Amino acid sequence: MSTINLDGDVTSSLSHSTPVRSVSDVANLINSSTSKNSYARWIVFLALGGVFLDAYDLTTLSYGIDDVVKDLGLTPTLTGLVTSSIMIGTIVGNLLGGWLTDKYGRYSVFMADMLFFVVSAIAAGLAPNVWVLIGARFLMGVGVGIDLPGGDGLSGGVFEVHRQGQ
């Protein structure tokens, strides 16, 4: 298991591990001479997990919408509201996300947003009717929108400045 010592060195150890506590710890690992190891790649993958989750959620309903229409007896208008509610929420979340990130920091907003997103996704999955589903998907969209400024900032912060954009 790789650990990051307080002086920034990356060592391999099974005991006395220090958890990664900040983006700078991740950046130190990525930019270290051992950045080619699988641990660094794994951390980058985890850091981008929120962005992958957002993309997955924005496209998933398209595969199951026929079952939702049948189960809830949706009209074409309600079907449109169910499918578009997440995008409307994303617009609202984008407007809030940058402000929240500036005020509370990327990491805090990102972690709170992941919890918010999971709770709203569970609510959408357990929705007893179309209006709860629309509301829950709207809230999921707000979570997606809030995640984008913070998630992009976190993932961009772990790469060397001269390598960003490549």
MOTACOR-V349667 format. One record per backbone hydrogen bond with DSSP energy under -1.0 kcal/mol. CO is the residue of the C=O (numbers start at 1). NH is the residue of the N-H. Records with the same first field share a line. If there is no record, write none. Layout:
CO = NH + NH
This chain:
1 = 13
3 = 11
5 = 8
9 = 5
11 = 3
22 = 26
23 = 27
24 = 28
25 = 29
26 = 30
27 = 31
32 = 35
34 = 37
37 = 41
38 = 42
39 = 43
40 = 44
41 = 45
42 = 46
43 = 47
44 = 48
46 = 49
48 = 52
49 = 53
50 = 54
51 = 55
52 = 56
53 = 57
54 = 58
56 = 60
60 = 63
61 = 65
64 = 68
65 = 69
66 = 70
67 = 71
68 = 72
69 = 73 + 74
75 = 79
76 = 80
77 = 81
78 = 82
79 = 83
80 = 84
81 = 85
84 = 88
85 = 89
86 = 90
87 = 91
88 = 92
89 = 93
90 = 94
91 = 95
92 = 96
93 = 97
94 = 98
96 = 100
97 = 101
98 = 102
99 = 103
100 = 104
101 = 105
105 = 109
106 = 110
107 = 111
108 = 112
109 = 113
110 = 114
111 = 115
112 = 116
113 = 117
114 = 118
115 = 119
116 = 120
117 = 121
118 = 122
119 = 123
120 = 124
121 = 125
122 = 126
129 = 133
130 = 134
131 = 135
132 = 136
133 = 137
134 = 138
135 = 139
136 = 140
137 = 141
138 = 142
139 = 143
140 = 144
141 = 145
142 = 146
143 = 147
144 = 148
146 = 150
147 = 151
148 = 152
149 = 153
150 = 154
151 = 155
152 = 156
153 = 157
160 = 163
161 = 164
163 = 166
